[in-house]
């Protein structure tokens, strides 16, 4: 479970920014189950997701996949000359196996400048390790073969990543907690059709007894009566295995290779079934099935799910329905989270008979015209009243993070064009 994420000097996020998931108004959970990020086009919403993606990919891949002496594939702020040479920093505050951890690092193009890992058992800080360049300092709380990990670490790889590669049990638990934070992208999911990983997850969830066919498709009103697997695809895939409730906080036992098949969609018209391949289904159908399958897998194992532009090809009511799965403690007992970006202001209003997003689940990103840097800030900074019409006030510009368009800019441009070129060419 994520408690917060901090980033500095990544893309348009020049100054330190923090996405904090701590409840502001009701302390019924350690962290809010849903966080929505709103903003104008090119404001920096996707950059927040991209920063977290880089953070987790560095943890997963820096030791195993980044080549020795290769540049660190970071993306610093490019609209001033100083930021390119300064480090980019990332840190996450999270719960794993019921223990709070704070892990972070700073990198330049050439190397890891700093790295740190702290644990808070019983709310008391314990240093596991601190790193400055290639120099390591260890706390008594870190056991196991520490020096063996240090010998494999490179200037451009993370100690935590090297620890996982060396099968260090204590570091492996932290690595797995971060490795299990799932990234999603509605645009990529539609563009690549429905991948074999989605098919494998779909089959696993069906095996677990979740009624995807009867309930999920019917709730979406997609015109699809059933979905079944066909034996056409033969690529290896991965699957997320369910973690039983009694193992709350445990990572999945591992990613296991499976033989994936394709999905076929059954449409019932006039009492007759018509089986159609996935290629001819609408973008909305594919997006919904992919997102809801991944979301259900995250709910099953209690993991955060990050989605950029969640409203792509989805009706607002479908997006709201997906959010209710994470909002309901009975349906989300393991503390899974959904963090997403969107332009859909209707999610700030009331749908499905209730407020879709709580006051402490809404964030905004605004980009400065003067500096080109983005600022991330919560709705709670405005001290909104309960029951306030967030949608109307947001669209009216009360919270910022909306495009500022000159009233007649486009109209004046077209009038000037037609005034210069006459009435144009008739069809």
Secondary structure, DSSP 8 states (H G I E B T S, - for coil): -EEEEEEESBTTB-S-EEEE-S-SS--SSSS-SEEEEEE-TTSSHHHHHHHHHHHHHHHHHTTTTS-TT---------SSTTTTTS-EEEEEEEEETTEEEEEEEEE-SS-EEEEEEEEEGGG--EEEEEEETTEEEE-TT--S-HHHHHHH--TTS-HHHHHHHTT-HHHHHHHHHHHT-EEEEHHHHHHT-S-HHHHHHHHHHHHTT--IIIIIHHHHT-S--EEEEETT---EEEE-----GGGTT---S--EEEE--EEEEEEEETTEEEEEEGGGS-HHHHHHHHHHHHHHHHHHHT-EEEEESTTTT--HHHHHHHHHHHH-TTT-TT--EEEEEE--GGGGSEETTEESS-GGGEEEEEE-TTT--EEEEEGGGG---TT--HHHHHHTTTT--S----TTHHHHHHHHHHHHHTT----
